[in-house]
Amino acid sequence: MVCAELLNQGYRDNFLKTETKMLLLPTCMRPENSNSCRATLDSEGLKCSLCNPSCNVYKTNHTVAHLNASICWCLMHQICQNGYGPSKTRAT
């Protein structure tokens, strides 16, 4: 965790300057009864529809709203298919 915090501090300025931000969350953050989840599937993955205030994805969305981040959660194969995998990322 110390290493993650150091990296967060080191990349903070570049992150804040980036126009488009995306937070990728694991599907396990959805409510236990995911049948009630009204997320929509688009080209970037599942997009939170802010339907359940007790959902962790909903809570995270509100926590980072001031950063203009686009929230989604995706399975790894969806991320790679859409160009967000490690081989497609580049530093700015």
C-alpha positions in Angstrom: 0.0 0.0 0.0 2.9 2.4 0.6 4.1 1.9 -3.0 0.6 2.6 -4.3 0.4 5.8 -2.3 3.8 6.9 -3.5 2.7 6.3 -7.1 -0.5 8.1 -6.5 1.4 11.1 -5.3 3.8 11.0 -8.1 1.2 10.8 -10.8 -1.4 13.2 -9.2 -0.6 16.3 -11.2 -0.7 14.4 -14.6 -4.0 12.8 -13.5 -5.6 16.0 -12.6 -4.5 17.6 -15.9 -6.0 14.7 -18.0 -9.2 15.7 -19.7 -10.8 12.2 -19.8 -10.6 10.1 -16.7 -12.0 6.6 -16.2 -12.2 4.6 -13.0 -12.4 0.9 -13.6 -14.1 -1.0 -10.8 -14.5 -4.7 -10.3 -18.0 -6.2 -10.8 -17.9 -7.5 -7.2 -18.6 -3.9 -6.1 -22.2 -4.2 -7.4 -25.0 -5.1 -4.9 -25.4 -8.7 -3.9 -28.7 -8.7 -5.8 -27.2 -7.5 -9.1 -30.5 -8.2 -10.8 -31.7 -4.9 -9.4 -28.7 -3.1 -10.9 -29.8 -0.8 -13.8 -26.3 -0.3 -15.2 -26.2 0.0 -19.0 -23.7 -1.8 -21.2 -21.9 0.4 -23.8 -18.6 0.3 -25.7 -16.7 1.2 -22.6 -18.3 -1.4 -20.3 -21.0 -1.3 -17.7 -22.0 2.3 -16.8 -23.5 3.1 -13.4 -27.0 4.5 -13.6 -26.9 5.7 -10.0 -29.9 3.7 -9.1 -28.9 2.4 -5.6 -27.4 4.8 -2.9 -26.3 1.8 -0.9 -24.2 0.3 -3.8 -20.4 0.7 -3.6 -20.2 1.7 -7.2 -22.8 4.5 -6.6 -20.8 5.6 -3.5 -17.5 5.7 -5.4 -19.1 7.6 -8.3 -20.1 10.4 -5.8 -16.7 10.3 -4.1 -14.9 11.1 -7.4 -17.6 13.2 -9.1 -15.5 16.4 -8.6 -12.7 14.9 -10.7 -15.0 14.6 -13.8 -14.3 10.8 -13.9 -16.4 8.5 -16.0 -17.3 5.5 -13.8 -17.6 2.0 -15.2 -16.7 -1.5 -14.1 -15.5 -4.1 -16.6 -14.3 -7.6 -16.9 -10.6 -7.7 -18.1 -11.5 -9.1 -21.5 -13.9 -6.2 -22.1 -11.1 -3.7 -21.1 -8.6 -5.3 -23.6 -11.2 -5.5 -26.4 -11.9 -1.8 -26.1 -8.2 -0.7 -26.0 -7.8 -0.1 -22.3 -5.5 -3.1 -21.6 -1.9 -2.7 -20.6 -0.6 -3.0 -24.1 -2.8 0.0 -25.2 -2.0 2.4 -22.5 0.6 5.1 -22.8 1.9 7.8 -20.5 1.1 11.4 -21.2 
